Amino acid sequence: MPCRYITMTMSSVRRLVVLILIGGTLLSILAARSVSGSRDAAVEQTLVDETDEIVAELDRLTAGAFDVVQNLGDIVSSDWQTADEYRLLWPSYRDALPGDSAALLLTSVPATQLDSFLAAQEAIDEGFFPSIVNSAPPASGHVFIIASSDESQPVGADLSTIPGAADVFTNIDADTIEVRGSDFRSPVNTPAGQAQLIYRTTAERPDGQDGYIWNVIQVDTAAFLEIAMAGRDGFGAQLTLNVNDQLVDNGIEMGGAVTQTRATAGTNGLAMEVTVWTDGSTIVSRSASSVFWSTLLGTIGFATLVGLGTTAFVLARRAESGEREARHDELTGLPNRRWVMERLQASKGDIAVMFCDLDRFKVVNDSVGHASGDELLVRVSERIVAIVGERGEVARFGGDEFIILIQGRGDTYGQSIEVATELVTSMGGDPFIIEAGSFRTSMSVGLAMGNTNQIHGDELIRAADVALGRAKTNGRDTFVVYDNELREHEIGRLKLESELQDALDAQNLTVHFQPIVDSEKHVCSYEALVRWEHRGELISPGAFLPVVEDMGRMVDLGEIVLRKAIKIFTEVTDSDDATTLHINVDASQLLDPNFPQTVRDVVEEFDLDPSRLILELTEGEWVDSNEDLETVLLELANGGFAFAIDDFGSGYSSLGRLLTVPGLAEIKIDRSMVMRSMDPRTGAIVAGLVEIADRLEVALVAEGVEKTEEFAVLRRAGIPYFQGYLFGRPVPLSADDYVRPVDQASNGYTGHDAELDAA
């Protein structure tokens, strides 16, 4: 009985397989006929779908060009009042142009105001070279190009030298966007297939007079079409613009039997008609592929269908998971930077962007390790989400930075202020409990408000970041709103950056020298300190070094100071003099593998003994970068150069850690310790430092000495060298007061401070 049952079962299986094969074959035939019969319909539908997508993309690009020209006009008429400020800020808007487009800024100047305009414009723009001015300009006056992204259109060109060109501009209605085709007489030679968008407004010129301002955008429709057609193999298209009843054509050629035409109205007088066609190759390929899979599926039966279905389900889930992972932070589970940028790009209307940064988070990582730092970030993210609640969305932007977006929930500004206040209060309140212990931290927040219909999302991020920087400058643990005052400060900062860039390019910086004396007040060394003479005022490093660092030009500045300081030093001291020279170097210089060779080249050029050069690095920079500096420091030490650690005692590291610096010759005790030197505890610490330094043959320098009692206490403690206003301020090294070889008895400190002499 069992055997018979098994036999019948196997037979049934065989019959089932045969039925599946027959059924699969029939299915294949039916599928082939169905696919073949619907191929033309599939081609038509696919063409319609592709045309819709192409038209939508061209609409987006055209709208983007209109937005840019509108923004360019607005920043002249509303936000900034001079062409100089415009020149500093317009690149971010100009660069937002899609495709290969050009941008120009023009202004009108009556003949009676020509001289004052030229003088003012040349003063703010060294690249402004006026063309030969028409001796008899039209009644509307001159029209000058004052900014250009196209090198073929020189800044300074006077359009009144082109018959009729200036009149065409002045006849454009104010505060509207004019669309012109290739026959338009203008400074831009408009090739066929391109169009111009022109916006006219009124603004104050740099000479203080009101004048017309024109923003001219050259729209490259060929580039627009290439962008829209990217990745569409097997398709061709032609774009026809109707610009003031003039047709402008561009096309990506390809033969094809089936065509589909769609038209779109466009905006502001710019109408588009798009024709799309295909040779059907990609669609035929898809149809043939469908026949193959239909035959295969019918032949191998339902089991394969189930398997493929399961596989498709798994792949879909993986794809969904991958998409989520691409837009979410792995550590905290919050949305990430990519999500933030996409969210801002898609948003419409008023939105508040809050840029949040944990204060002194690096201390946690350094003290208990990155694993604990990650745990703290998770706890922080949980607290932020709890505070924000339903009022906004939270994302981790990177590191210890978070972004909060608030939109569409009533009073956006009021809610963002409310959230920022709660956030700062809560972060500085209860400690965070993690496995490594209990930690307190605080948070600084920058808040920017804007309308995404009028301003790009990345501009809001930048504004919030600027406000965050001000919050940190204000002492951290607070929030700052980006407002008109901060914007004006930022404009001033941009001007400062521009002028500082010019000074660095021209190496137009000054080096002053401050003496370092021994316990007998003999000058034994000088520290080179950079100064910037700006508009008749001598600017101290604290005012412009942070700007140079933000500009990424600390390496350039360091090389300028190195070369100038050594040149001056060797000119006013003898080659056999024992006096040394201290020069500050930035960590970014020591991270440059070419830095040792740069130093060797300069000392060889000016014939300076390497032993007379001491390179200073602040304690904080050393602690932040010590692992990365070892190779360069060792190479310099092997070349005979010595190092000094500056600002020791300002709270960054231990003495033992600093003593691992190759070639360490000096440790400079920070002014904060010098001021407390008369305190018994600080005095004991100083005495201990002296003993350790003596045993290790490392010199100690007390810097920032300003009082005679400080000098007396530190000298009794055994400190051998001193620096500070008590002995001399930084001055040019050519001053006779400070050029004194130490081997001459009369060359010590020659001041008339009786208390100092007595000390």
Secondary structure, DSSP 8 states (H G I E B T S, - for coil): -HHHHHHHHHHHHHHHHHHHHHHHHHHHHHHHHHHHHHHHHHHHHHHHHHHHHHHHHHHHHHHHHHHHHHHHHHIIIII--SHHHHHHHHHHHHTT--SS-EEEEEEEE-GGGHHHHHHHHHHH-TT-------SS--TT-EEEEEEES-TTS-TT-BGGGSTTHHHHHHTS-TTSEEEE-TT--SSS---TTEEEEEEEEEEE-TTS-EEEEEEEEEEEHHHHHHHHHTT-TTEEEEEEEEETTEEEEEEE----SEEEEEEEEEETTEEEEEEEEE-SHHHHHHHHHHHHHHHHHHHH-HHHHHHHHHHHHHHHHHHHHHHHHHTB-TTT-SB-HHHHHHHHHH--SEEEEEEEEETTHHHHHHHH-HHHHHHHHHHHHHHHHHHHGGG-EEEEEETTEEEEEE-SSS-HHHHHHHHHHHHHHHHTSS-EEETTEEE---EEEEEEEEETTTS-HHHHHHHHHHHHHHHHHTTSSSEEE--HHHHHHHHHHHHHHHHHHHHHHTT--EEEEEEEEETT-BEEEEEEEEEEEETTEEE-HHHHHHHHHHHT-HHHHHHHHHHHHHHHHHHHS-TT---EEEEE--HHHHT-TTHHHHHHHHHHHTT--GGGEEEEEEHHHHHHHHHHHHHHHHHHHHTT-EEEEEEETSSS--HHHHTTSTTEEEEEE-HHHHHTTTSHHHHHHHHHHHHHHHHHT-EEEEE---SHHHHHHHHHHT--EEESTTT---B-TTSTTT---TTSGGGB-----HHHHH-
